Structure formats: structure tokens, C-alpha cells
Amino acid sequence: MRSIRAALLARLVLGSALLLVVGVAVFAWMARELLTEQFDAAAATKLSTFAALFEQEGGRVEFDLVDDYLPEFSAAAADNGDAEYFQVWIEERELGRSSSLGDHELPRRIGAEDAPVAFDVELPDDRDGRAIGARMKIRRYERSLFADPGPAQVEIVLARSREGLDRALALLMGGAAIVIVALIAAVAALSRSVADRGLAPVAALVQHVERIDDPTEAPAFDAETAPIELRPIALGLNRLVERLALLLARERRTSANIAHELRTPVSELLVSAEVALRFGDPAEGRKALAQAAEIGHQMRRLIGTLLDLSRLESGQTELAHEPIELRDLVAACWDPLAARAREQGISLAIDGAEPTVASDRDALTILVANLLANAAQHAPEKTTVRCSLESGEEGDAAALVVSNASNGLRPEDLDKLTEPFWRASESRGDREHAGLGLALVRRLAELLGLDVTFALADGELRARVAFPRDGRRTA
């Protein structure tokens, strides 16, 4: 399972550890170079003192070393394992060597007097050592009775054990390792604290979500106090909870309305059946059975509409767009309603253009039929349901406007028109209509990419269906 906190801690610790290792490694390297440089500088100083041990008399150079004055170069020091070594050459011959060197030879690597050469070497006693070599001028000499030959030059190589240097370097590297481990542990602890503090707003947001049992009663998360990075998430969460609350409230109302709508016809159906069973009069029985059949048809229409709405909501309906003559479609949808409408003195008037739209024929037929049925149901007697066809208005390919007398509808009712089972009043024929027609219209419009709006103007309810030019409306 991926964890932002674990990933953040791992990256902080690994990144900090890498920086610490690199930093301490650079520091250790610099310290190593400095210690080695100081070690070589001390050897160079000792090398320069050897010039005082040489004497030149005329063309002859003499070298006299007394072990009592420099015991570290003696054979006794070699026997004790703490000797230092030197070897001196003049031109191609050896001028002298320390008694500690015995029969061994030192590497003849020579630098200038002001820039001696330092290098690692294996000492005669198999210890690791460090040597330094330079060409030195003999400063003290006596003038010859003959031509002055000038100062002689000798080549000197000194070597000594580097145990002290290696011990200091080992202590340095050990200390550096301890410092790295300690700093990494400190960084890990600090990173954990920083991660906890940094992710505290996320934890607060998670706790807020976990406390939501009912979206309809959940308080909004205070996005203003959230960090800038979390503010869009908090605002999105609040909007999501609001939408869930609206959907849940709508579902609850729908469930309650379904129960109410089914309870009433079921009760009437039971009463009709009891009447038919209780009375022996065939006429009364036929009347009760006729009522039961009518109630059954109402229930079948209700259940069928609910099933259609459920299929639309679940996305089970496949849509295929094709060119449709909108005027012909409106006329075809009115035909099943015409006979019932004439009984109430309600007529249909179609005016305007004759646009062709691209849509799914079956779905659009259900949408238009429900709009016309709703208008015919709520229009007062002896009035006209007007259907206006528009073409090419405000960027749309076409529009269909169905108008009928508002019949007491208020502006605040417009937002509720497409809610399932909502009815403004106990209007004519209310038992035959469960208030699902406009809910079906809304969902079909969403699937077809159409824009459906409702408005009150001049005492009329106007339902406008806009068709986009490309056949589908994009959000």
C-alpha cells in the first residue's frame, strides 16, 4: 500500500543522508589532505636540516652523522621497530645512508629543494611509510686554493612510518562515520516530526470525512484554514458532500414518493377486490373489476416509467443519432394524446421553422411525448398547447419550445419540476400521472446532450429544448 507519509519520510531521510555522506566525505577528504600535507611539511622541515650536516671543502663533500644526535636513524631504532631512514647521493654515487637502513635501498625520487617530492613507500621493516626526496645545495663550504667549484648538490630521501598519520586518519574517518550515523538518526527523527506536522491538515481532512455519517447533516470543512495545496481538495470535498446531500435527499424523497404512489393504488386494488368478492351482484362485481383493471394499468404505467428511468440512470440505453424532422416528430408524439386532449377542449398549435436535428429517435420521442403530455395534463380546459420551433438561435442548431398556461405554478417551483413524483397541486388527472414525466425528460436531455430549461412568462410555463449544432452538447 502506497503511503505519502512513508514516501515523504523515505525521500527526506535518503536525500538528507546522501547530502550528509557527500558533505562528510568532502570534509574527510579535505582533512586527509590537510593532515597529509602537514605530515609532509614536517618531513620537509627535517629534510632541510640535513643540509647542515654536509660540508664542502674544495671539491670534496663530507657527511658526518652521529647516531647519538639522531637516534631515530640508528640500527638500535631499527631493532626496536620505530626507526626512520635516509639515503644520500651525490651525482651517481651514494654519499651516505642511515644505519637503520642496513642493506636496503630507498626509492630515489627527487624533487627540487623548494618543492620536494613526497610519496608512500614500504619501509625495510615492512611497515607502511611516507618518504620525501629533494636535491639540496650545500651552503657551508670553505673556499679552495684553486678555482671555486660552487656549492655542491646532494640528493636526499627521508622515510618514516606513517602509523601516526594513519591513526589520525582512522580516527577522523571513524568520527565522520559516527557523525553521519548520528546526523541521519537526527534527520530521521526531525523528518518524522516535520512529516507529522506537514500532514496534519491532511489527517484533519481525513478525520472530517470519517465523521460523515449522513451527507445531509455533515458540516462543511473549513477550507479557509487549510493550506493552499489542500484548499482545492477541501473545496472539492465540500462540493461533493453538497451534491451527495442533494442526491441523497432526492433519493429519500423518491423512495418515500414511490411508497406513497404504490400504497394508494394497492389499497384501492384491495378494496375493489373485496367489493367484488363481498357482493353477489354481477354489475357491482364488474364495476369493481373494472376499477381494479384501471388501477392495475396505472400501476403498470408507473412501474414502466420507473424502469425506464432506472435504465437511463444506469446507462443501459444505447443511443444512435440520426437526422430527425422535428415538426413531424412533434406531430407524431401528439397523436396518442389528441383524443384525450379534445375531451378537455385542449388543442396543439405548431408554428415556426421546420428544422432537422441529429439525435436518437426513440429517446427524443419519449422526451417530446412527456413534455407534451405534461403540458396537456396541466393546461386549463379549452386552451391551446403551443409548440414553437426555432432554428439557429444563439449558437444552437434548433430549439423546441412547449408552452401552456402555468395553472398556478410559482417561480420557486421551477427548480422542483424535474424531481421525481413532485406535483404542484392535485390537478386534473393526478391519479394517472405520478410526477415522473419531467424527471424522465431531464435525464433523457442529459443523455442526448440537450439543454432543457423552464421559465414562467406571461402566465405560461415554457419548456425550451435546445439542440446543439454538432448533435451533442459538451460540458
N, C-alpha and C positions, 0 to 999 in steps of 0.2 A: 504494500500500500504506500503510495507516494505521500510524502509529508512536506509541506512548505517549511515547517519549523525545522525538521531534520535536515532538509536540503540547505536551508539558510545557515544552520549551525555548521554543517559539514563544509560548506564553502568558506564561511568565515574562518573556521579553525584551520582548514587546509591552506587557504590563502595567507593567513597570518603566519602559519608555520613555515610556509615557503619563503615568505619575506624575512622571517627571523633567521632561518637557516642560511639564506643568501647573505643577510646582513652580518651575522656572526661569522660566517665563512670568510667574508671580505675582511672583517676585523681581525680574525685569526691569521689570515694570510699577511695582512699588514704588520701585525705584531710579530709574526715569524720572521718576516723580512727585517724588521727593526732589530730584533734580538740577534739575528744572524749578522746583521751589519755591525752591531756593537761588538759582537764576539770577534769578527774580523778586524774591526778597528783596534781592539786591544792587541790582537796578534800583530797588526801592522806597527803599532807603537813599540812592541817588543822587538820587532824586526829592525826597526830603525836604531835601536840601542846597540845592535851588533856592529854598526859602523865604528863605534868607539873601541871595539876590540881589535880592529885591524890597524896595522902600522905599515907605512911605506917608507923605505929608506932607499932612495935612488930608484932603481928599477925593481927592487925586491919588496914583496908584500909579506908581512909576517902576521900570524894569527895565534894568539895565546889565550886559551880558555882554561880557567881554573875551576874544577868541579865544586870547590868549596864555596865559590861565589854564586854559581848557578847549579845548585844540586839537582834541579829537575831534569838536567840533561845528563846526569851521571849514570853509570852502569847500575849503581845501587838502586836508583829510582826505577830503572827498568826491571830489576829483580822484584821490586815492591809493586809493580803494575801501575804506577802513576807517573811514568816518565814522559818527557817531552823530547822532541827530536829536532836536529837541524843538520843541514849539509851545505857546504860552501864550495863553489867552483870559481876558478879564475881562468878565463878563456876556456880551453878544452880539458884542463886538468882539475882534479879535486884538490881544494886547498885545505879542507878540514871537515870533520864531522863530529857529532856528539858521541860520547862513549856509550850512550844508551842505544844508539842505532846499531851498533855491532857491525855485522856483515851485510845488513840490509841496505837497500837503496830507497831514497825518496824520489818521487816523480819530479823531473826537472821542468817545471812550468814557471816561467819567469815573466814578471811584468816590469813596468817602469818603476823608478823609485817613488814617484808621486802617485802611481797607480798600480800598486801590487796586485797580483792575481791570487784570489782565494778559491779553494776548491776542496771537495771532500776526498778523503783518502783512507785506505785501510792501513792502520799502524802495524809496525812489526810484531806487536803482541796481539794482533787480530782484533783490536778494538777499532770502533768507528772513530775517525778523526777528521780534523779540518786542518788544511795546510795553507800556507801563504808564501808566495815567492816574488822576489824583486831583484833588480840589478842595482847595486848600491855603489856610490863613489866613496873612496877612502879620503876623508877630509884631513886627516892628520898625517903628515909625512914630513921628512926632512929633505932639504934640497941636496941634490947630488953635486959633486965637484964637476961633473960633466953636464951635458945638456939635460934640461928639466924634462922628464918624460910626461909630466902632468899627473893628475890624480888617477889612480888605478880604479878599475871597476870589478867588483866581485858579484857573483850571483848566489843568493841565499834562499834556502827553502826551510821554513819552520813548520813543524807539525805538532799538534797536541790533540788529546782526546776531546771529543765533543759531548761527553757524558753530561756535563753541566748544562750545555745548551739544549741537548735532547730532553733532559729532565725539566727544564723550564718550559720547553715547547709542549711536553706531555701534560704538565700542569695547566698550561694555557688551554690546550685542546680539551682536557677534562673539564676545566672550569667552563669553557664555552659550551660543552655538551650539557652540563648541569644547568647553565643559564638558559639554553634552548628549551630543555625539558620543563624547567620552571615557568618560563615565559609562555610556552604552549599551554601548560596547565592553567596559567592565569588567563590567557586569551580564551581558552575553552569556557572557563567559569564566567568570564566577563561577557563572552558571546552569548552564553545561555541566558544571562540576565538581560542583555540587550535584546535578544530574540523574544524573550518573555514580555518585556516592556513594549517592544515594537509590534508584537502580535496581539497585545491586549485588546486593542479595538476590534480585531477580528474575533477574538474569543467573546467579547461583549455582543457582537453581532450574532454569533452562533448561539449564545445563550438566549438572546432575544427571539431567535427563530424557534429554538427548542421550547420556549414557553408558550408558543402559539398553539393553542388547542382548538380554538374556533376563530377563523379569519374574520368573521363578522364582528367579533368583540376584541380583536387584537389591536393594541395601541400602535401607532406609527413609531418607527425607530427614529431617534433624533439625529438626522443626517447632518445637521449643522455642527454638532460636536465631534463628528467623525473626521479622521484625517482626510486630506484632499484625495488620496489614492482610493480610499474606501467610500467616498461620498457618492460616486455614481452607482456603486453596488447597493449602498443603503437606500438611495432614492429609487433604484430599480426594484429593490425588495419591497419598499412601501407601495409602489405602483402595483407590483404583483399581488401583494396581500389585498389591496383595494379591489383589484379585478376578481380575485378569488372570493372575496366577501360578496361582491355583487353577483357572481355566478352562483355561489352557494345560496345566497338569499333567493335568487331567481329559481334555483332548483327546488328549494324548500317550498316556495310558493307554488311551483309547478306540481310538486308531489301532493301538496295539500289540495290543489285545484283538481288534480286527477281523481283523488279520492272522493272529493265532493261531487265532481261531474259523474262519476260512476255510481256513487251511492244513491243519488236521486233516481236515475233510471232503473237501477236494480230494485230499489224499493217499489217503484211503480210497477215493474215487471212482476214482482211477487204479489202485489195487491191484485193485479189483473188475473194472475193465475189462480189466486184464492177465490176471486169472484167467479171465475169460470167453473171452478170445482164446487163452489158452495151452492150456486143457483142452478136449478134444472131447466130454466127457460133457455131454449136454444138461441133465441135472439140475444139475450144478455150474454150468453157464452160466446157467441160470435163477436159481439161487440168487445168483450174483454180480450178475446184472442186477437182481434184487430189492433187493439191498443198495445197488446204485448208485442205484436209484429212490428208496429211502428216504433216502439221503444227499442226493439232489437236492431232495427235499421239505424236508429240514432246511435246506439252503442257501436255498431259496426263502422259507421262513418267516423265516430270519434277514435276508435282503435286504429282504423286505417290511416287517419291523419297523423296519429301519434307514431305509427310505424314509419310513415313517410318522413316525418320529421326526424325520427331516430336514424333512419338510413342516411339522411342528409348530414346529420351531425357526425356520424361515424365515417363519412367519406366513402360509403359503399356504392354511391351512384356515379356511374361514369358518364361524362358529358362529351358530346360530339357537336362541334359548331358547324352550322350550315347557313346559307342565305335564307332569310325569312321575310316575307312581305308582312309588315307589321299591321297594316289595316285589315288584311284578310285574317290574320291570327286573332285580332280583337273581335271581329265579327263571328268567327268560329267559336270563340270562348263564350260569347253572349248567347248563342243559340240554346244551350241547355237551360239558361236562366230566363229566357224570354217569356215562356208561358207563365211561370210563377210571377214574374215581374208585371205582366199585363194584368193579372188579377188585382194587383195593388195600384194599377194605373201608372206604373213606372216604365219609362222608355229610355232607350240609349241613343245618344247623338254622337256620331263620329265626324270630326272635322279636322282640317289641317292638311298636311302633306301626306305623301304616300311613300314613306321611307322603307328601305330594305336594310335589315340589320343581320349581323352574324351572331348566332347563339345556338344553344341546344334547344331543339324544337319542343321536346317533351317537357323539359324543365321550365322553359319560358311559357308554355301553355298553362302549366299549373300556376305559375306566378300570376299571369294576367287573369286567369279564371278566378283566383282567390281575390284579387283586387276588385274585379267586377262584382263578385258575389258579396263582398263586404260592403261595397257601395250600394248595391241593390237592397241589401238587408237593412241598412241604416238610413236609406233615403226616405223621406216622408212620402206618403201616398200622393199619387198624381204629380210627381216631379220627374225631372229628367236627370239621368246619369250622363255626364258629358265626358267624352273621351277625345282629347286633343292630341294630335300627332305633330311633333315638331321635327325639323331637320336641320342639322349643322349649327346648333346653338352653343356658344361658349366652349368650343373645342370638342363637343360631343358629336357623334355621328347622327344620333337621333334621340328623341325623348318621347315618352308616353305619359300624359297627364290625365288621371281619372279624377273627376270632381263630382261631389254630391253634397247635398245640404248637410251641414255639420250636426244637426239634430241634437243640440245641447252640449256638444263637445267643447271643452275648455282648453286654452293653450297649455296648461300644465299637464294635460292628458296626453300630449303628443309623444312624450318620451316613453309612455307605457303602452302605446298602440301595438308594438310588436312583441310584447311579453305574452307568453302562452297563458290562455284562459282569462286574460284581462278583458273586462267589458265595462263600458262607461255607464250603462244603465240596463235595466231589464226591458230592452227594446223588443219590438215585434219579432216573433220567430226565435226568441233567445234560446228556447229549448233545443232547437235544431242546430244551433251553432255554439261551439264550445269556446270560441275565442282563440282558435289556433290558426285561422287563415292568414293573418298578418305576420304571425311568427314564422309560418312557412314561407311567406313572401320574403321576409328579411333573410332567412337562411339561404333560400334559392338565389337571391340577389348577390349574396357573398360568394356563392359557388360560381355564378355566372360572371362575376366581375362587374356587376351593375351597381349604380348608385341610386338608392331609393330614399327619398325624403318626403316628409309630411308637413303640411303647412295649413293654417287657417286664414282664409281671406274672403271678405265679402260674404260671410255667413256660410262658406263652403269649406269642406275638407278636401284638400288637393294632394293626391299621391302622385309624385313625379318619379318616373323610372328613366334614368339617363343611360344611354348606350355609348361606350367609348368608340373612337374611330377604328381602333385595331381589333375590336371584338372582345378585348379583355382589358379590364381596368387594373393597373398596377398600384400597389400601396406606396 
